[in-house]
């Protein structure tokens, strides 16, 4: 009888443990007096408006109200400033910008703005952020800038904004914000051709039009 009692007690212990692990039905709590508790009202959050991926020119803020020496430039002129028109325009029009060709390549210069540098050379401490239509052009690894990848002939305008944390990392020196051409700000047809020594040549075509709400812009280097 002792062995049977121990076996029975063991079975009862295991059954009790299994029942304790089973989910139990929940019972709604009632407020004092037998009435059901009231559900608290839902909290309505204010809407969040996303304007763009980064601050862009044309948001309706007067330049005189910006507490910094922000400067704007028109579209670069390839006929007078050459194929490297964007960086050449910065060097000629902005007094705080200097250009250095450490690699001997005018298409890949080192741009210095108030002592802060934007360079294509990996490992250079970068202090300039560059945005093209709201897209950051600094490389993910090293934050270096490949100036030759910017289509100079498709630039509509550019803004040079000094130190501003709104533009994210590596904007300690400033930010170059580039606004590209589209069907709203460019209409018609334009072609350019340039030639140089050793059989080098470059040609581009661009076309833009607008009809009611539809806009079209296409550019093609040849």
Backbone torsions as a table, in degrees:
resi	resn	phi	psi	omega
1	UNK	NA	-32.2	-179.9
2	UNK	-64.3	-40.9	-179.8
3	UNK	-66.8	-39.5	179.6
4	UNK	-67.1	-38.6	178.6
5	UNK	-64.2	-41.6	177.7
6	UNK	-64.7	-39.8	178.7
7	UNK	-64.9	-41.8	179.5
8	UNK	-64.6	-40.2	179.5
9	UNK	-66.0	-36.5	178.5
10	UNK	-65.3	-41.6	179.1
11	UNK	-64.7	-41.2	179.6
12	UNK	-64.5	-37.2	179.0
13	UNK	-65.3	-43.0	179.6
14	UNK	-66.0	-41.6	179.1
15	UNK	-63.9	-37.9	178.4
16	UNK	-66.8	-38.1	178.1
17	UNK	-66.4	-38.9	178.3
18	UNK	-65.5	-42.2	178.8
19	UNK	-64.8	-34.0	179.2
20	UNK	-68.4	-28.5	179.5
21	UNK	-82.4	-16.9	179.5
22	UNK	-70.1	143.4	178.3
23	UNK	-67.0	136.3	179.7
24	UNK	-97.9	145.7	177.2
25	UNK	-64.9	136.4	-179.8
26	UNK	-80.8	144.7	-179.5
27	UNK	-116.9	124.6	-179.8
28	UNK	-65.3	135.0	178.8
29	UNK	-83.4	143.9	179.8
30	UNK	-112.0	145.9	177.7
31	UNK	-72.3	161.1	177.5
32	UNK	-56.0	134.7	-177.9
33	UNK	102.1	-3.2	176.8
34	UNK	90.4	-1.5	-179.7
35	UNK	-90.5	148.5	-179.9
36	UNK	-71.7	146.3	179.3
37	UNK	-68.7	139.9	-179.5
38	UNK	-79.8	140.8	178.1
39	UNK	-76.8	129.4	179.6
40	UNK	-64.4	146.5	-178.9
41	UNK	-65.8	149.0	179.4
42	UNK	-71.3	142.8	180.0
43	UNK	-91.3	123.1	179.5
44	UNK	-94.5	119.2	-179.3
45	UNK	-86.0	149.6	177.9
46	UNK	-67.7	151.7	-179.8
47	UNK	-68.4	149.6	177.5
48	UNK	-110.1	117.6	-178.2
49	UNK	-99.8	122.5	177.4
50	UNK	-97.9	115.7	-176.8
51	UNK	-84.1	-50.6	-177.8
52	UNK	-167.4	177.2	179.5
53	UNK	-74.8	-19.3	177.5
54	UNK	-160.4	161.3	177.5
55	UNK	-61.1	131.8	-179.2
56	UNK	-124.4	156.2	176.1
57	UNK	-67.4	154.0	178.9
58	UNK	90.7	21.6	179.1
59	UNK	-88.8	5.3	176.8
60	UNK	90.0	12.5	178.6
61	UNK	-97.1	123.7	179.5
62	UNK	-65.8	136.1	-178.0
63	UNK	-63.5	-29.2	179.4
64	UNK	-68.2	-18.1	-179.7
65	UNK	-92.2	-3.9	177.6
66	UNK	-85.9	122.7	-176.1
67	UNK	-77.5	53.3	177.6
68	UNK	-162.7	166.4	-178.5
69	UNK	-84.9	68.5	178.5
70	UNK	-77.3	135.9	-177.7
71	UNK	-128.5	144.9	179.9
72	UNK	-120.5	145.2	-180.0
73	UNK	-127.4	144.9	175.7
74	UNK	-75.3	-173.8	178.5
75	UNK	-64.2	136.9	179.0
76	UNK	-67.3	149.4	-179.1
77	UNK	-100.5	107.8	-177.1
78	UNK	-68.2	-31.2	-176.1
79	UNK	-66.6	-31.5	-178.0
80	UNK	-105.4	-23.8	-175.6
81	UNK	-108.5	-2.0	174.0
82	UNK	83.8	-179.5	-177.0
83	UNK	-66.7	-24.6	176.2
84	UNK	-94.1	49.9	-168.3
85	UNK	-66.5	-33.4	-175.9
86	UNK	-68.0	-53.9	179.3
87	UNK	-68.0	-33.1	176.4
88	UNK	-65.5	-40.0	178.0
89	UNK	-64.3	-40.1	176.5
90	UNK	-60.5	-41.9	-178.5
91	UNK	-68.7	-33.6	-175.8
92	UNK	-87.5	-29.6	-172.2
93	UNK	-104.0	-23.4	-177.8
94	UNK	-109.0	119.0	-175.7
95	UNK	-68.6	-21.9	-177.5
96	UNK	-89.9	3.0	-176.4
97	UNK	-107.6	133.2	173.9
98	UNK	-127.3	146.9	-178.2
99	UNK	-115.3	132.3	174.9
100	UNK	-127.6	139.2	179.3
101	UNK	-110.9	75.3	-178.8
102	UNK	-67.1	-27.3	179.8
103	UNK	-93.7	-1.5	-176.7
104	UNK	71.7	19.8	-178.0
105	UNK	-122.0	111.5	-179.2
106	UNK	-65.8	-19.0	179.0
107	UNK	-82.2	-14.7	-179.7
108	UNK	-128.5	64.5	-177.1
109	UNK	-84.5	171.1	169.9
110	UNK	-100.6	117.5	-177.6
111	UNK	-99.1	122.6	178.6
112	UNK	-110.5	126.4	179.7
113	UNK	-126.1	107.6	-179.2
114	UNK	56.4	37.4	178.4
115	UNK	89.2	-11.8	177.8
116	UNK	-96.8	145.4	-167.7
117	UNK	-116.4	143.9	169.6
118	UNK	-123.7	108.8	-169.6
119	UNK	-130.6	149.6	172.9
120	UNK	-81.5	-6.9	-177.3
121	UNK	-79.7	122.8	-179.8
122	UNK	-68.5	132.3	-178.2
123	UNK	104.2	-13.1	177.2
124	UNK	-74.4	132.7	177.0
125	UNK	-66.1	115.8	-174.5
126	UNK	-93.7	133.0	177.7
127	UNK	-126.7	13.8	-178.5
128	UNK	-127.6	133.7	175.3
129	UNK	-106.8	137.1	-178.3
130	UNK	-121.7	130.6	179.6
131	UNK	-124.2	135.2	175.9
132	UNK	-120.3	109.9	-176.0
133	UNK	52.9	39.4	178.0
134	UNK	85.8	-3.9	-179.2
135	UNK	-100.7	127.8	-179.0
136	UNK	-71.5	128.0	-178.0
137	UNK	-94.0	-12.5	176.9
138	UNK	-62.7	136.0	-178.9
139	UNK	-65.1	144.1	179.6
140	UNK	-60.4	-36.2	-179.4
141	UNK	-103.9	108.7	178.3
142	UNK	96.1	-16.6	178.9
143	UNK	58.8	18.7	176.9
144	UNK	-72.8	163.6	-172.1
145	UNK	-122.4	124.7	175.3
146	UNK	-95.5	96.1	-175.5
147	UNK	-66.1	-26.6	-177.2
148	UNK	-72.6	-12.4	178.7
149	UNK	-85.3	-5.8	178.5
150	UNK	-84.2	119.7	178.4
151	UNK	-73.1	98.5	-174.2
152	UNK	-60.6	-36.4	-175.3
153	UNK	-72.3	-14.5	-178.8
154	UNK	-101.6	9.7	179.4
155	UNK	-81.9	131.1	176.8
156	UNK	-94.1	-42.5	177.5
157	UNK	-163.0	167.5	178.8
158	UNK	-146.7	152.4	179.3
159	UNK	-128.5	139.0	177.3
160	UNK	-113.5	114.7	-174.0
161	UNK	-117.8	123.7	178.7
162	UNK	-65.6	-171.0	-173.0
163	UNK	-42.9	121.1	179.6
164	UNK	-153.0	116.8	-178.5
165	UNK	-68.8	-10.8	179.9
166	UNK	-63.6	-28.2	-175.4
167	UNK	-88.0	11.5	168.7
168	UNK	83.6	-155.1	-174.5
169	UNK	-66.8	150.5	175.6
170	UNK	61.7	22.0	173.9
171	UNK	-101.9	26.2	-179.5
172	UNK	-64.1	-38.4	177.6
173	UNK	-83.2	-38.8	-179.2
174	UNK	163.0	-177.1	-179.2
175	UNK	-136.8	138.6	173.2
176	UNK	-105.2	114.6	-177.9
177	UNK	-107.8	118.7	-175.0
178	UNK	-108.6	127.6	176.8
179	UNK	-106.0	122.7	-175.0
180	UNK	-90.9	163.3	178.0
181	UNK	-73.1	150.8	175.3
182	UNK	-151.5	-173.7	-177.6
183	UNK	-70.1	-11.2	179.4
184	UNK	-87.8	-34.0	-174.9
185	UNK	-111.5	-0.6	178.2
186	UNK	-137.2	125.0	178.8
187	UNK	-130.1	140.7	177.5
188	UNK	109.4	-166.2	-176.0
189	UNK	-126.4	139.2	179.8
190	UNK	-146.4	138.5	177.7
191	UNK	-134.0	146.2	179.5
192	UNK	-134.5	144.7	177.2
193	UNK	-139.3	133.6	178.9
194	UNK	-135.3	143.6	179.1
195	UNK	-136.7	157.0	-178.9
196	UNK	-150.5	-164.5	-177.6
197	UNK	-72.0	161.5	176.8
198	UNK	60.0	32.1	175.4
199	UNK	71.5	18.7	179.2
200	UNK	-82.4	136.4	177.3
201	UNK	-151.3	157.8	-178.8
202	UNK	-149.1	135.9	178.2
203	UNK	-140.8	144.5	-179.4
204	UNK	-136.9	149.1	175.4
205	UNK	-128.4	139.4	175.8
206	UNK	-145.3	143.7	-175.3
207	UNK	-144.8	136.4	177.8
208	UNK	-142.6	144.9	178.3
209	UNK	-152.3	160.6	177.9
210	UNK	-143.0	131.1	178.0
211	UNK	-133.2	111.5	-178.0
212	UNK	54.3	-115.0	-178.7
213	UNK	-95.0	-0.1	-178.2
214	UNK	-99.8	135.7	179.6
215	UNK	-131.0	143.4	-178.5
216	UNK	-137.8	133.1	173.4
217	UNK	-143.7	132.6	179.9
218	UNK	-140.4	135.8	177.3
219	UNK	-129.4	145.5	-175.3
220	UNK	-147.7	112.4	172.2
221	UNK	-78.5	141.4	-178.2
222	UNK	-113.2	NA	NA
